[in-house]
């Protein structure tokens, strides 16, 4: 390989890397993040997003933001009576190598408790996600309450026990 060819190949590789999207923590990329709150006086909210893992197996183990007193990783679980309950997931969420992991309504999400203020529609808040291997990834998350109409599509209501009646209860 001549020096000219080697230089051209190295230059092409550098340009390809320089123009690629930047992942600031190893190979974790966050796409389509958004926040929802129940109204202007809300004391809690939830963030949803897709975590793309272009590296080795990892785990989302924490989250923090100045907008809330506490930020936790949550999911919904069905209790013995068929009632869905939101619970804190202390061990976090596994994010397999080469996979996408969706945090979505009705499932795993980032929960903001004790909101200090409620952003306006479209306003962005800063959220830092902590991964076991990749470390911290900070993402700007816009408030997008307009997505509320999609909730029925995001959740599988057939597993939530809605409409179950106790024996003997009449209609």
MIDREN-927365 format. One record per atom (N, C-alpha, C, O, CB): residue in three letters; y negated, z negated, x negated. Coordinates in steps of 0.001 Angstrom, whole numbers, padded with zeros to 6 digits, always signed. Glycine has a CB too. Layout:
ALAYZX ...
This chain:
UNK+001174+000000-000854 UNK+000000+000000+000000 UNK-001239+000000-000902 UNK-001333-000802-001831 UNK+000003-001234+000973 UNK-002157+000872-000634 UNK-003366+000955-001451 UNK-004331-000147-001056 UNK-004204-000741+000014 UNK-004036+002335-001306 UNK-005299-000419-001928 UNK-006303-001443-001658 UNK-007101-001102-000407 UNK-007449-001993+000368 UNK-007242-001601-002857 UNK-007395+000180-000204 UNK-008161+000613+000964 UNK-007375+000351+002249 UNK-007932-000140+003230 UNK-008518+002109+000852 UNK-006093+000676+002242 UNK-005243+000460+003416 UNK-005088-001029+003698 UNK-005152-001453+004852 UNK-003862+001109+003211 UNK-004884-001819+002652 UNK-004744-003264+002800 UNK-006025-003871+003362 UNK-005969-004719+004252 UNK-004392-003913+001451 UNK-007185-003443+002848 UNK-008471-003929+003342 UNK-008672-003554+004817 UNK-009151-004365+005610 UNK-009618-003359+002487 UNK-008305-002329+005172 UNK-008447-001868+006562 UNK-007556-002686+007486 UNK-007982-003052+008581 UNK-008098-000365+006681 UNK-006337-002978+007072 UNK-005414-003766+007887 UNK-005928-005190+008052 UNK-005877-005747+009149 UNK-004012-003777+007260 UNK-006421-005778+006971 UNK-006953-007142+007032 UNK-008194-007193+007915 UNK-008367-008141+008682 UNK-007286-007659+005619 UNK-009055-006189+007817 UNK-010262-006138+008649 UNK-009912-006017+010117 UNK-010532-006671+010956 UNK-011151-004971+008233 UNK-008926-005190+010444 UNK-008495-005015+011838 UNK-007927-006322+012383 UNK-008201-006690+013525 UNK-007441-003883+011949 UNK-007135-007025+011571 UNK-006562-008301+012005 UNK-007665-009328+012257 UNK-007625-010049+013254 UNK-005568-008834+010951 UNK-008654-009397+011355 UNK-009758-010327+011523 UNK-010532-010031+012806 UNK-010859-010954+013553 UNK-010692-010266+010315 UNK-010827-008769+013070 UNK-011566-008397+014279 UNK-010781-008737+015534 UNK-011368-009168+016527 UNK-011897-006908+014264 UNK-009478-008555+015510 UNK-008645-008887+016671 UNK-008688-010383+016939 UNK-008787-010804+018092 UNK-007189-008424+016450 UNK-008614-011192+015886 UNK-008655-012649+016049 UNK-010043-013095+016499 UNK-010162-013942+017384 UNK-008267-013357+014729 UNK-011081-012541+015907 UNK-012455-012943+016215 UNK-012844-012611+017649 UNK-013664-013315+018237 UNK-013420-012272+015259 UNK-012273-011553+018226 UNK-012651-011169+019585 UNK-011754-011786+020653 UNK-012024-011623+021842 UNK-012623-009672+019715 UNK-010688-012495+020257 UNK-009782-013129+021215 UNK-010445-014375+021801 UNK-011322-014960+021165 UNK-008428-013495+020539 UNK-010029-014798+023030 UNK-010578-016024+023602 UNK-010237-017201+022696 UNK-009139-017269+022143 UNK-010033-016261+025037 UNK-011171-018117+022548 UNK-010954-019258+021668 UNK-010243-020374+022411 UNK-010643-020742+023515 UNK-012281-019761+021098 UNK-009200-020910+021817 UNK-008521-022096+022324 UNK-008873-023209+021347 UNK-008480-023158+020181 UNK-006942-021885+022457 UNK-009603-024207+021806 UNK-010120-025213+020905 UNK-009127-026303+020553 UNK-009391-027099+019652 UNK-011317-025822+021494 UNK-008013-026362+021223 UNK-007000-027358+020886 UNK-005662-026644+020817 UNK-004976-026455+021822 UNK-006969-028532+021929 UNK-005315-026255+019601 UNK-004050-025561+019365 UNK-003969-024334+020268 UNK-004831-023457+020211 UNK-002841-026506+019614 UNK-002951-024277+021087 UNK-002717-023096+021906 UNK-002835-023375+023400 UNK-002233-022667+024208 UNK-001360-022535+021606 UNK-003596-024388+023775 UNK-003788-024726+025180 UNK-005067-024055+025681 UNK-006130-024198+025078 UNK-003854-026272+025379 UNK-004951-023324+026787 UNK-006103-022686+027420 UNK-006119-023111+028885 UNK-005093-023068+029562 UNK-006046-021116+027280 UNK-007288-023522+029368 UNK-007455-023936+030764 UNK-008128-022798+031519 UNK-009179-022306+031107 UNK-008293-025261+030876 UNK-007513-022382+032632 UNK-008098-021316+033448 UNK-008308-021802+034880 UNK-007617-022703+035356 UNK-007196-020061+033433 UNK-009268-021191+035548 UNK-009590-021420+036953 UNK-009742-022899+037337 UNK-009167-023339+038332 UNK-008532-020802+037800 UNK-010516-023669+036550 UNK-010715-025071+036938 UNK-011722-025182+038080 UNK-012679-024411+038153 UNK-011190-025902+035732 UNK-011499-026142+038963 UNK-012490-026432+040002 UNK-012315-027860+040489 UNK-011233-028439+040391 UNK-012366-025438+041183 UNK-013398-028417+041015 UNK-013460-029785+041499 UNK-013710-029759+042991 UNK-014430-028895+043492 UNK-014558-030594+040767 UNK-013112-030711+043708 UNK-013399-030877+045131 UNK-013732-032334+045399 UNK-013127-033236+044819 UNK-012200-030414+046007 UNK-014700-032559+046283 UNK-015036-033891+046766 UNK-015168-033797+048280 UNK-015337-032707+048827 UNK-016356-034440+046100 UNK-015092-034943+048956 UNK-015102-034903+050418 UNK-016495-034876+051029 UNK-016629-034730+052244 UNK-014364-036079+050949 UNK-017519-035013+050225 UNK-018877-034957+050769 UNK-019872-035585+049813 UNK-019512-036067+048739 UNK-018942-035657+052124 UNK-021136-035571+050226 UNK-022219-036056+049366 UNK-022106-037540+049033 UNK-022638-037983+048015 UNK-023545-035797+050026 UNK-021430-038305+049866 UNK-021280-039746+049641 UNK-019882-040090+049112 UNK-019493-041258+049122 UNK-021552-040515+050943 UNK-019139-039107+048661 UNK-017767-039323+048204 UNK-017703-040306+047037 UNK-018592-040338+046185 UNK-017136-037997+047797 UNK-016636-041107+047014 UNK-016409-042022+045897 UNK-015256-041548+045021 UNK-014964-042143+043983 UNK-016129-043433+046414 UNK-014606-040469+045451 UNK-013522-039904+044647 UNK-013527-038387+044781 UNK-014147-037826+045684 UNK-012147-040486+045079 UNK-012832-037749+043875 UNK-012704-036299+043890 UNK-011472-035901+043086 UNK-010825-036747+042468 UNK-013980-035620+043323 UNK-011153-034620+043096 UNK-009973-034149+042376 UNK-010268-032802+041734 UNK-011001-031981+042287 UNK-008753-034044+043323 UNK-009688-032589+040563 UNK-009836-031315+039858 UNK-008483-030624+039773 UNK-007435-031254+039639 UNK-010430-031530+038439 UNK-008554-029313+039856 UNK-007372-028463+039845 UNK-007597-027348+038842 UNK-008741-026974+038583 UNK-007068-027889+041261 UNK-006527-026812+038273 UNK-006654-025780+037242 UNK-005277-025279+036858 UNK-004262-025790+037333 UNK-007401-026320+035996 UNK-005251-024279+035998 UNK-004006-023805+035412 UNK-004085-024066+033917 UNK-005066-023719+033260 UNK-003757-022282+035720 UNK-003029-024688+033390 UNK-002928-024957+031962 UNK-001986-023913+031381 UNK-000819-023835+031766 UNK-002421-026424+031674 UNK-002497-023115+030454 UNK-001683-022110+029768 UNK-001311-022666+028400 UNK-002179-023064+027624 UNK-002444-020739+029635 UNK-000012-022690+028113 UNK+000458-023205+026819 UNK+001032-022049+026010 UNK+002126-021561+026297 UNK+001528-024334+027010 UNK+000296-021619+025008 UNK+000726-020518+024152 UNK+001355-021032+022858 UNK+001526-020273+021904 UNK-000457-019603+023833 UNK+001698-022317+022825 UNK+002285-022923+021629 UNK+003583-023631+021962 UNK+004359-023165+022796 UNK+001305-023903+020986 UNK+003815-024763+021306 UNK+005033-025564+021478 UNK+004929-026436+022731 UNK+003844-026619+023283 UNK+005284-026447+020230 UNK+006076-026972+023171 UNK+006083-027907+024294 UNK+005026-028982+024062 UNK+004848-029453+022938 UNK+007490-028547+024477 UNK+004330-029367+025121 UNK+003292-030378+025015 UNK+003284-031179+026305 UNK+004098-030941+027198 UNK+001897-029737+024737 UNK+002371-032120+026401 UNK+002261-032974+027585 UNK+000806-033367+027767 UNK+000163-033842+026830 UNK+003167-034240+027460 UNK+000283-033168+028984 UNK-001042-033660+029343 UNK-000879-035150+029599 UNK-000150-035547+030508 UNK-001644-032904+030606 UNK-001558-035989+028796 UNK-001344-037441+028889 UNK-002575-038215+029349 UNK-002486-039419+029588 UNK-000904-037971+027556 UNK-003714-037552+029477 UNK-004898-038276+029914 UNK-006058-037354+030217 UNK-006030-036164+029904 UNK-005305-039270+028874 UNK-007085-037932+030838 UNK-008293-037186+031171 UNK-009448-038163+031226 UNK-009271-039336+031557 UNK-008141-036419+032521 UNK-010651-037664+030893 UNK-011835-038516+030974 UNK-013065-037677+031298 UNK-013152-036498+030954 UNK-012044-039287+029654 UNK-014012-038324+031973 UNK-015266-037684+032339 UNK-016295-038771+032603 UNK-015963-039837+033121 UNK-015092-036760+033581 UNK-017534-038501+032250 UNK-018610-039459+032487 UNK-018984-039569+033957 UNK-019721-040481+034332 UNK-019825-039073+031687 UNK-018498-038667+034797 UNK-018899-038647+036203 UNK-018217-039743+037032 UNK-018659-040042+038141 UNK-018588-037289+036803 UNK-017142-040344+036502 UNK-016392-041332+037284 UNK-016072-042575+036452 UNK-016010-042529+035223 UNK-015093-040711+037818 UNK-015873-043680+037160 UNK-015476-044915+036488 UNK-014079-044784+035885 UNK-013822-045295+034795 UNK-015522-046094+037468 UNK-013177-044102+036592 UNK-011809-043875+036110 UNK-011407-042446+036395 UNK-011780-041880+037422 UNK-010811-044860+036767 UNK-010643-041863+035485 UNK-010078-040532+035678 UNK-008594-040652+035364 UNK-008211-041081+034276 UNK-010789-039440+034767 UNK-007760-040267+036333 UNK-006312-040440+036195 UNK-005583-039145+036539 UNK-006118-038268+037218 UNK-005813-041586+037097 UNK-004359-039052+036055 UNK-003467-037953+036418 UNK-002661-038416+037622 UNK-002039-039478+037582 UNK-002528-037533+035217 UNK-002667-037629+038692 UNK-002019-038016+039953 UNK-001090-036921+040452 UNK-001184-035759+040058 UNK-003070-038333+041022 UNK-000191-037337+041333 UNK+000631-036411+042096 UNK+000874-037011+043473 UNK+000479-038145+043744 UNK+001976-036113+041366 UNK+001524-036244+044341 UNK+001903-036714+045668 UNK+003415-036876+045709 UNK+004156-035998+045267 UNK+001414-035733+046777 UNK+003864-038003+046242 UNK+005296-038252+046416 UNK+005557-038671+047851 UNK+004722-039310+048491 UNK+005802-039339+045426 UNK+006735-038300+048348 UNK+007118-038650+049711 UNK+007872-039973+049685 UNK+008821-040136+048918 UNK+007984-037530+050358 UNK+007447-040926+050529 UNK+008140-042212+050574 UNK+009343-042138+051514 UNK+009612-041085+052092 UNK+007176-043329+051023 UNK+010058-043234+051668 UNK+011279-043287+052478 UNK+011026-042952+053943 UNK+011947-042548+054654 UNK+011905-044659+052376 UNK+009780-043119+054402 UNK+009433-042824+055794 UNK+008897-041414+055982 UNK+008444-041057+057069 UNK+008414-043817+056290 UNK+008948-040611+054923 UNK+008474-039237+055020 UNK+006969-039085+054888 UNK+006427-038014+055161 UNK+008905-038660+056309 UNK+006286-040151+054471 UNK+004838-040128+054329 UNK+004480-039774+052881 UNK+005025-040352+051940 UNK+004219-041497+054739 UNK+003567-038827+052718 UNK+003127-038445+051383 UNK+002100-039457+050879 UNK+001174-039836+051596 UNK+002533-037011+051386 UNK+002285-039885+049627 UNK+001362-040826+049007 UNK+000955-040298+047649 UNK+001755-039695+046933 UNK+001993-042229+048883 UNK-000296-040531+047305 UNK-000799-040126+046005 UNK-000514-041264+045021 UNK-000763-042432+045321 UNK-002332-039785+046065 UNK+000014-040907+043832 UNK+000349-041918+042830 UNK-000143-041490+041453 UNK-000205-040302+041136 UNK+001865-042168+042800 UNK-000491-042491+040643 UNK-000895-042274+039254 UNK+000371-041971+038440 UNK+001375-042671+038567 UNK-001665-043531+038674 UNK+000317-040933+037613 UNK+001452-040535+036785 UNK+001111-040917+035340 UNK+000488-040143+034613 UNK+001761-038984+036923 UNK+001528-042116+034939 UNK+001162-042644+033624 UNK+001717-041823+032470 UNK+001076-041714+031425 UNK+001638-044059+033497 UNK+002897-041247+032645 UNK+003514-040479+031553 UNK+002939-039074+031417 UNK+003254-038363+030463 UNK+005009-040387+031770 UNK+002103-038677+032358 UNK+001460-037368+032294 UNK+002352-036247+032774 UNK+003376-036477+033418 UNK+001022-037084+030897 UNK+001946-035014+032448 UNK+002627-033824+032936 UNK+003109-032975+031764 UNK+002331-032642+030870 UNK+001698-033003+033851 UNK+004383-032630+031771 UNK+004936-031754+030740 UNK+004382-030342+030922 UNK+004244-029851+032043 UNK+006490-031745+030793 UNK+004069-029702+029797 UNK+003586-028316+029803 UNK+004468-027565+028798 UNK+004265-027651+027587 UNK+002021-028214+029428 UNK+005443-026834+029325 UNK+006432-026167+028477 UNK+005814-025052+027637 UNK+004836-024419+028036 UNK+007552-025602+029333 UNK+006400-024830+026481 UNK+005951-023775+025569 UNK+006021-022420+026268 UNK+007015-022094+026917 UNK+006808-023764+024275 UNK+004955-021639+026128 UNK+004924-020297+026691 UNK+004810-020242+028199 UNK+004989-019177+028790 UNK+006130-019574+026283 UNK+004519-021359+028833 UNK+004459-021422+030300 UNK+003053-021779+030780 UNK+002214-022248+030010 UNK+005472-022451+030834 UNK+002822-021545+032059 UNK+001625-022001+032749 UNK+002014-023178+033623 UNK+003104-023197+034195 UNK+000976-020856+033593 UNK+001136-024153+033729 UNK+001393-025320+034574 UNK+000190-025502+035491 UNK-000915-025773+035021 UNK+001654-026614+033713 UNK+000397-025354+036785 UNK-000702-025434+037754 UNK-000900-026866+038231 UNK+000050-027540+038632 UNK-000432-024510+038954 UNK-002140-027317+038183 UNK-002541-028551+038848 UNK-003200-028087+040132 UNK-004234-027420+040103 UNK-003516-029459+037949 UNK-002588-028447+041280 UNK-003052-027895+042552 UNK-002981-028918+043665 UNK-002289-029930+043563 UNK-002237-026675+042926 UNK-003718-028631+044742 UNK-003736-029536+045888 UNK-002321-029721+046426 UNK-001521-028787+046484 UNK-004671-029000+046998 UNK-002047-030957+046814 UNK-000737-031287+047342 UNK+000280-031579+046254 UNK+001436-031880+046552 UNK-000244-030173+048203 UNK-000133-031496+044998 UNK+000767-031734+043870 UNK+000026-032457+042769 UNK-000797-033334+043029 UNK+001356-030413+043343 UNK+000319-032087+041550 UNK-000311-032717+040398 UNK-001781-032305+040312 UNK-002137-031158+040582 UNK+000434-032342+039099 UNK-002630-033270+039930 UNK-004068-033014+039841 UNK-004732-034095+038993 UNK-004107-035097+038646 UNK-004710-032960+041252 UNK-005997-033880+038666 UNK-006802-034876+037969 UNK-007651-035577+039026 UNK-008391-034928+039765 UNK-007698-034222+036838 UNK-007542-036903+039096 UNK-008231-037686+040125 UNK-009406-038440+039519 UNK-009267-039105+038492 UNK-007258-038671+040805 UNK-010570-038329+040167 UNK-011784-039033+039753 UNK-011992-040190+040721 UNK-012148-039966+041922 UNK-013037-038071+039726 UNK-011997-041411+040225 UNK-012158-042602+041060 UNK-013452-043318+040693 UNK-013751-043521+039516 UNK-010948-043554+040902 UNK-014208-043693+041703 UNK-015484-044352+041468 UNK-016522-043377+040949 UNK-017126-043595+039898 UNK-015316-045497+040492 UNK-016726-042286+041704 UNK-017727-041301+041289 UNK-019090-041961+041133 UNK-019529-042709+042007 UNK-017808-040147+042305 UNK-019753-041683+040023 UNK-021090-042212+039764 UNK-022153-041346+040422 UNK-023239-041822+040751 UNK-021348-042308+038258 UNK-021831-040071+040611 UNK-022707-039129+041309 UNK-021837-037979+041802 UNK-020736-037757+041299 UNK-023872-038611+040376 UNK-022342-037259+042783 UNK-021614-036111+043326 UNK-022406-034853+042964 UNK-023570-034719+043343 UNK-021413-036237+044896 UNK-021777-033936+042232 UNK-022490-032708+041871 UNK-022736-031825+043091 UNK-022067-031962+044115 UNK-021703-031929+040815 UNK-023694-030928+042970 UNK-023965-029945+044018 UNK-022942-028818+043914 UNK-022347-028601+042859 UNK-025420-029387+043905 UNK-022748-028113+045008 UNK-021822-026977+045028 UNK-022151-026033+043872 UNK-023301-025624+043708 UNK-021894-026223+046393 UNK-021146-025690+043077 UNK-021325-024786+041941 UNK-021731-025480+040648 UNK-021583-024910+039567 UNK-022348-023762+042281 UNK-022243-026703+040748 UNK-022628-027449+039541 UNK-021377-027824+038758 UNK-020337-028121+039346 UNK-023447-028725+039906 UNK-021476-027811+037438 UNK-020321-028086+036576 UNK-020376-029495+035997 UNK-021438-030015+035655 UNK-020249-027063+035442 UNK-019199-030086+035901 UNK-019053-031377+035232 UNK-018172-031155+034000 UNK-017395-030202+033948 UNK-018433-032470+036200 UNK-018300-032027+033029 UNK-017490-031938+031818 UNK-016259-032823+031972 UNK-016369-033988+032356 UNK-018313-032351+030564 UNK-015095-032272+031675 UNK-013820-032976+031766 UNK-013072-032768+030454 UNK-012900-031635+030005 UNK-012973-032472+032989 UNK-012632-033857+029844 UNK-011833-033770+028626 UNK-010395-034116+028965 UNK-010104-035209+029450 UNK-012385-034713+027518 UNK-009504-033181+028707 UNK-008071-033367+028912 UNK-007452-033704+027563 UNK-007775-033076+026555 UNK-007405-032091+029544 UNK-006561-034694+027542 UNK-005912-035095+026307 UNK-004436-034724+026361 UNK-003707-035116+027273 UNK-006086-036607+026060 UNK-004020-033957+025359 UNK-002634-033522+025242 UNK-001968-034267+024088 UNK-002610-034580+023086 UNK-002550-031985+025028 UNK-000680-034544+024241 UNK+000086-035269+023243 UNK+000012-034606+021865 UNK-000206-035293+020866 UNK+001529-035381+023685 UNK+000187-033302+021797 UNK+000197-032578+020523 UNK-001109-031840+020261 UNK-001622-031878+019143 UNK+001347-031595+020497 UNK-001648-031180+021255 UNK-002833-030339+021066 UNK-004118-031154+020937 UNK-005119-030647+020431 UNK-002965-029369+022221 UNK-004104-032402+021384 UNK-005316-033214+021319 UNK-006221-032977+022512 UNK-005751-032683+023611 UNK-006070-032926+020043 UNK-007525-033107+022292 UNK-008502-033002+023375 UNK-008944-031567+023614 UNK-009208-030812+022679 UNK-009708-033861+023071 UNK-009019-031210+024897 UNK-009564-029924+025333 UNK-010644-030257+026364 UNK-010358-030875+027390 UNK-008432-028962+025939 UNK-011881-029847+026092 UNK-012969-030102+027030 UNK-013246-028832+027810 UNK-013349-027742+027248 UNK-014248-030590+026294 UNK-013364-029000+029124 UNK-013573-027863+030013 UNK-014704-028195+030978 UNK-014850-029341+031401 UNK-012270-027506+030787 UNK-015502-027191+031323 UNK-016560-027338+032317 UNK-015957-026961+033674 UNK-015426-025863+033847 UNK-017824-026440+031967 UNK-016047-027883+034624 UNK-015384-027727+035920 UNK-016433-027662+037025 UNK-017163-028632+037231 UNK-014390-028893+036179 UNK-016527-026526+037752 UNK-017512-026422+038835 UNK-017013-027063+040125 UNK-015819-027031+040424 UNK-017860-024960+039091 UNK-017942-027648+040888 UNK-017618-028122+042226 UNK-017443-026887+043104 UNK-018326-026030+043166 UNK-018733-029088+042794 UNK-016299-026800+043783 UNK-016010-025650+044639 UNK-015307-026137+045900 UNK-014092-025994+046035 UNK-015137-024595+043891 UNK-016073-026711+046818 UNK-015501-027182+048083 UNK-015162-026043+049027 UNK-014480-026267+050027 UNK-016458-028129+048764 UNK-015610-024834+048746 UNK-015320-023685+049599 UNK-013836-023350+049607 UNK-013371-022675+050525 UNK-016119-022476+049142 UNK-013093-023794+048631 UNK-011656-023514+048572 UNK-010853-024347+049567 UNK-009635-024190+049641 UNK-011140-023764+047172 UNK-011486-025214+050320 UNK-010780-026081+051264 UNK-009925-025287+052239 UNK-008866-025764+052645 UNK-011771-026932+052033 UNK-010350-024096+052623 UNK-009601-023284+053581 UNK-008247-022841+053030 UNK-007353-022477+053794 UNK-010415-022067+053977 UNK-008096-022872+051709 UNK-006836-022455+051095 UNK-005799-023560+051066 UNK-004665-023316+050653 UNK-007083-021971+049699 UNK-006147-024768+051491 UNK-005251-025900+051332 UNK-003883-025674+051958 UNK-002872-026017+051345 UNK-005873-027118+051923 UNK-003820-025120+053131 UNK-002537-024882+053785 UNK-001647-023947+052985 UNK-000423-024072+053025 UNK-002757-024316+055164 UNK-002246-023011+052259 UNK-001471-022095+051436 UNK-000938-022777+050194 UNK+000136-022425+049706 UNK-002309-020900+051048 UNK-001677-023752+049673 UNK-001287-024407+048425 UNK-000198-025446+048644 UNK+000549-025762+047718 UNK-002494-025060+047778 UNK-000097-025979+049855 UNK+000863-027041+050110 UNK+002004-026534+050975 UNK+001799-025728+051883 UNK+000180-028234+050777 UNK+003208-027012+050687 UNK+004365-026719+051508 UNK+004525-027869+052487 UNK+005141-028884+052163 UNK+005653-026514+050643 UNK+003971-027713+053688 UNK+003981-028784+054672 UNK+005376-029078+055220 UNK+005575-030129+055828 UNK+003059-028437+055805 UNK+006334-028196+055027 UNK+007674-028422+055558 UNK+008345-029628+054914 UNK+009275-030191+055490 UNK+008529-027189+055354 UNK+007889-030036+053725 UNK+008497-031155+053020 UNK+007702-032440+053181 UNK+008041-033451+052567 UNK+008639-030827+051560 UNK+006659-032423+053988 UNK+005781-033582+054089 UNK+006125-034507+055246 UNK+005519-035571+055366 UNK+004370-033129+054226 UNK+007062-034146+056093 UNK+007450-035026+057175 UNK+006443-035088+058302 UNK+006476-036024+059100 UNK+007676-036383+056650 UNK+005544-034116+058392 UNK+004601-034101+059503 UNK+005366-033911+060811 UNK+006325-033143+060884 UNK+003540-032981+059315 UNK+004937-034600+061800 UNK+005498-034395+063130 UNK+006818-035110+063373 UNK+007367-035004+064469 UNK+005686-032948+063362 UNK+007344-035829+062400 UNK+008579-036579+062635 UNK+008252-037726+063561 UNK+007273-038446+063366 UNK+009210-037096+061299 UNK+009088-037884+064575 UNK+008850-038961+065537 UNK+010029-039899+065504 UNK+011162-039477+065276 UNK+008624-038411+066971 UNK+009769-041166+065729 UNK+010841-042146+065791 UNK+011630-041916+067073 UNK+011081-041513+068099 UNK+010283-043600+065727 UNK+012942-042184+066991 UNK+013777-042021+068171 UNK+013274-042888+069293 UNK+012902-044041+069076 UNK+015226-042353+067860 UNK+013257-042355+070469 UNK+012822-043089+071641 UNK+011351-042894+071972 UNK+010891-043258+073055 UNK+013095-044531+071449 UNK+010623-042319+071031 UNK+009201-042082+071295 UNK+009078-040835+072139 UNK+009620-039790+071778 UNK+008385-041942+069972 UNK+008406-040917+073210 UNK+008287-039785+074113 UNK+007026-038986+073862 UNK+006078-039455+073233 UNK+008316-040254+075538 UNK+007044-037774+074368 UNK+005885-036897+074275 UNK+005537-036404+075624 UNK+004581-035642+075776 UNK+006132-035735+073338 
